């Protein structure tokens, strides 16, 4: 299986981080309700991506995108921004949260699953970054294709910090995958 931007024999990229960032305002109340889904603790910072794991990423991304209806927080909760685990409907961060939950259920380490905020055509958007041996991959409710983060059309701002999910880090440029990364 080949991801949208990962070519055979071509390494992906990882996100360079550049110090602390503010978490989205709705993130803290979410963490109070769902501390396990805010966690990024664990020894494994990068998942060794093999065909089975690639298939799991694709399956989770497509499955969540197919069964959750995209609806604004204002419509579902009456609030401008409210992070939740969706059951039938939600907006971008809700999709990302459910994907993280499903991957954790399948044995993926929380330390490699990072909620990430971006700009998409001037609008705020949230995706799930998955740190892998093939680079940082994005699971997104706007596409069924899992892609290398640097091959998406987004402007990246911040993501959860590995090892301390309540903290966030600013995102800098793309760095080539390091073959010596600690893998799960």
C-alpha positions, 0 to 999 in steps of 0.5 A: 500500500502506498500513501498519497505522498510516500513514494517507494524508496522515498522517505517522508518528513517529520515536523520540526517543532519550535518551542511552546504554543498555546493549546486551542481554548476548547482543548482544556475542557475536553482534557478534563472530560477525556484525560486518556485522549489528551495523553501523549505519554509513552516510550514509543515516539514513532511507530514502525510502519509496516503493511499491517499498520498502513492498512490500519491507518487507512481503515480508521481514516476511511471508516470514521470519515464515512460514519461521522457526518460533518456538522458544526459545533454550533449545530451539535452543542450550541457552542462555537468550539466544543471538542468531543468524541463524536457518535454520529456527527461532529466537526474536524477536531471531533473526527481527529479525536475519534481517530486517535481513540480508535487507533489507541484501541488497536494498540497504537501508542498515544505518544505517536498520535498528536492532535494538530491545528492548521489553517486551511484556506484561511480557516482553522482546521484540526487533523491527527498527526501520526508519527511513523517510521515513514514520516509524520502522516495526517489523518483528515476528515477532508480526504480518505487519503493518508498523506505525509504532512508536508504534502498537504495544502495546509499551513501548520501551527501547533500540535500536542507535545509528545510526552505531555499531551496537555502542552502544545508545540509550534510547528516549523519546517519539514525534516527528512525522516531519521532512520535511527528514530525510536520505533514502536 
